[in-house]
Amino acid sequence: MAATYLPTLKQLQYLVALHDSGHFGRAAEACFVTQSTLSAGIRELETLIGVTLVERTRRVVRFTPLGEQIVAKARKVLREADELGDLARAAGHPLSGEMRMSVIPTIAPFLLPRILPRLRTDYPDLKLFLREETSHHACESLHQGRTDCVLLALPYACGEVETQLLFEDRLYVAFPEGEILPPTPSAIDPSQIAEGRLLLLEDGHCLKDHALAACNRPELRAEATMLGTSLHTMVQMVDNGLGVTMLPQMAVDAGILDNTRVTARPLEADNPARKIALVWRKASPRERDFRLLAEVLGASERR
């Protein structure tokens, strides 16, 4: 019987890295190999299967239609290979080995400093690699196997995933001095927000949608200015009298308003909070680890 030659996992890793970066040099850096090694590995793969996967020019890397299909299959193969190791780890010590977690920007700087010390103390064998990404890119990374789980704010459509809720995060209205006439109320009704004064994060940040849904005022959605790239930037604009914004309670509790003249009060609405959750791919062999991690994260916030 004639020998059957199959692509190696390394060759598939090179191909996927090149597709993600669109550049041989950056793909080689991502794989920790030289550019010549990565290029040779992809050429060997093309020779093995007898087709051209990548069109090479001096300025651009373009995948052929078949190359795009092979990349999609390669992602699945690499994800399945990762899960072989996950099966072995899941049978051993809980929360040990490597884990890749994506965290959205409106959670990462406020929650992680509180929870990471406890994780390091209680689970010293866990190597947690963090990626800060918007909700869309985090869910995309999850389904493509670049990350194992995502710390996310719901509601958000992340596809076919398992979800464990951690806690609710109340929304606050942050405003400059004089924006809300005294006496400053203990909570802010959406009707107190003037049209054209609401500042929100730009598209791609789910907090924008959570804030607009909680206010339930179509005219605010139409008149809102969406230009902030981070919550810290939004606070600086509010501090300079440019408008009001919405902040999650975890940011307020973390001191985001320190050294500013900005006041924050809870939003008084039917759904005034976002739900913080950990999500992962369905049927993951590390489900037990993810549920344990979710318990640790939720407990850390309740302290």
N, C-alpha and C positions, 0 to 999 in steps of 0.2 A: 504494500500500500504506500502511495506517495505521502511524503511528510506534509503536514499542514502547518503553515507559518501564520501566526497570529500577531497582531500589533501588541506591543508592550504597553504597560501602564505609563511608563515614562514617555513614550512617543505620544500617547494620547494627552498627557499633561502638557507637553510642549505645544501640541496643536491647540488646545483650549486656551492656554496662556497667550498664544499669538493672536487668537481670535478676540480675546478680551482686551488686549493692549493695542492691537493693530500696528505693532512695531516689533521687529525682531530683537532689538536691543533691550527694550523694556520687558519683553516676554522672557528673555534670558535672565535678566535681573530677578524677575519674579520667581523663576525656577532655580535660581542660584547656580547657573551654569554659564559658560561662555556663549557668545552669540554663534560662534562656529559650531559648537556642540548642539545647540538647539536647532540650527538650520540643517545640520546633517541628520539629526533625528527625524525631522519632518520629511526630508527627502527620502530617507530609508522607508518611512511609512508609505509615502507615495509609490515608491518602487515596489513595496510589498503588495499593495492592493492594485497596482497597475493603473492608477488614475492620478490626474493632477488635482490637488486640493486647494492650492494657493497660487494665485498669479502674482509674480514678483516683478515689481518695477522699482526704479530708484526712489520714487516719491511715495508710493502707496502699496499697501498689502491688501489684495482683494481675494476673497474666498470664492471659489466656484460654487454653483448651486449644489453640486454633490458635496463639496467641502462643507457647506453649511449644514447639510444633513448629517455628515459624519461627525461634525462638532457636537450637534445635539445628542447623538448617540454616545459620543465619548463622555459627555457630561454625566449621563446616566451610569455608564460603566464605572467611572471614577467615583461617583457617589456610592454605588453598590460596593466598590472595593473598600471605601472608607468605613462602610457599615459592617464589613467583616471584622475590622478591628474593634468597632464599637461593640459588637456582640461579645467579644472576649472581655473587654473592659467592663461591660455591664454585669458580667458574671462574677467580677472581682469586687474590689472595694468601691463603694459608692462615691460619686463625684471625684474621680481620679483620672489622670491622663489629660490629654488635650481636649479643649472644648472651645469652639469659635462662636461668639455671641455678637450679634449686631444690636446696637442700641440707638434709638432715634435721638436727635440733638436736643429735643426739649425734655429729655429724661437724663441723658448721660452725665452732664456736669453737676446735676443736683442730687441724683440718687446714688451714683456709683461711689463717690467718696465716703458715703455712709455704710455701704454694704461690702465693699471690697476688703476692708480690714477684717471683718468677721469671717468672710470666706477664706482668707489666707490663714486665719488662726484655726478655724474648725476643719478645713479641708486642705491641708498643706500639699497634698498630692495632686490637686487640681491645677492645671495650667490653663487659665482662662484668657483667651486672646480676644480682644475687643475690636469691633469695627463700628464707627459712628456713621450712620447713613440715614437718609430720609426714609420714611415708611415705604415708599414705592421701591427704592433700591434695596432696602433691607429684605423685603419679601421676595424680591427677585433673586437676591443672593441666597436666600433660604432654599428656594425651589431649584436653583442651579447648583446647589451643593457647596457654595463658597462659605456658607456659615451654617451652624448646627441649630441655632435657636435665635429668637429675636425678642428683645424687650420692647414692647409696643404699647401704644395708647389706642384703645378701642372707643367707639366703633371704627373699624377700618377693614376693608375687604382685602385679605391677605391670601385668598385662595384656599385650597384644601389643606387645612392645618389643624393640629390639636391645640387647644387653648386652655390655660389655667389662669384665672383671674387672681391678681395679687391684692389690689386695694383700689379705692376710688381716690381721685385727685381733684379736689375742688378747684373751680375756675375763679379767679379774682379779677376785678377791674382795677387797673392801675391808672392813676390820673394825676396831673400836676396841680400845684396849689391854685385854688380858685376855680378849678374846672367844675367841681360839684359844689354848689353853694352851701355854706354852713347852715345849720350844724351838719357835719359829715355823718351820713347815716351809717348804721352798723352793717348794712348790705346795700348793694346797688341793683336797682331794677333796670332791665334793658331800656326802658322808656326814658331813663335819665341820661342816656348816651346820645349826644347830639349828632345828627346826620353830618357826614363828612369829617368827623373827628376821630373815627375808629382806625387805628393803625394795626395791621396784622402782618404776620410772616408771609413771605412770598409763596407762590404755588410750590407744592412738593412737601410742605409741612402740614401734617394732619391736624395740628392744633388750630390752624386757621378754620378748618371745617367744623371742628368741635365747638369753637367759639361762636361761629355764625349760627350753627344749629341750636346752641343753647339760648342765644338771644331771640331767635325766631322772629326777626324783623327783616322782611325782604328789602326794605329801603336801606338798612345798614349794609347788607350784602352788596347792594348796587353802588353805594357811596364809599365803601371801605377802601382804604389805601393799602395795597399789599406790596411792600417793598423791603421789609426787614429780613435780614439773613440769619439773625440770631436773636434770642430773647434779650441778651445784654444790649444789643444794638437798639432794640425796641425801647428799652428802658431809658437809654440815653436820649432818644428822640422825645419821649414823653417828658423827661426832665427839662428839655429845652422848650417845652410848651407847644409842641407840634401836634398833640392830640392825646388820645387815651388808647390803652391796649389791654389785652387779656393775658394774664399770667397763670400758670398752674401753681397750686399751693406749694408744691415741693420746691419751686424756684423762690417763692416768697420766704418759705421757712429756711432756705439755704442762704438768705441774706442778699438776694439780688438787688434789693432796694437800698442797701447800706450806702451811706454817703451821697444820697440823692434827696431831692425835695419831693419825691413821688410818694403818694399815698395809695394803698391798696385795700380794697374791701371785697368780701365775697360777692359773687354774682347771685342775685335772687331770681331763680328761673325754675322751670319744670324739670330740666335736666342740667343742673349746674356743674356737673363733674364729668371728667373723662375716666375711663377704666384702664388701669395699668395691668398688662397681662404678659405672660411668657408664652410664646407660640413656637411650635416645631412641626416638622413634617409628620404626616400620618404614618403609622406603622414603623416609626423609628425604633431601632433596638435599644436606644438609650432613653426611652420614655420614663423609666423609673428615675434616672438621673435628673431629667428635666423637671419632673414633679417634685423631687426633693429640692432642687435648686429654687423652684417657685416658692416652696414653703419657707426656705431660708430668706429669700428676697422679701416676701410678704411679712415675715416675722421681724425683719430688720426695720421695716418701715413703721411697724406698729409700736416699736420701742420708744 
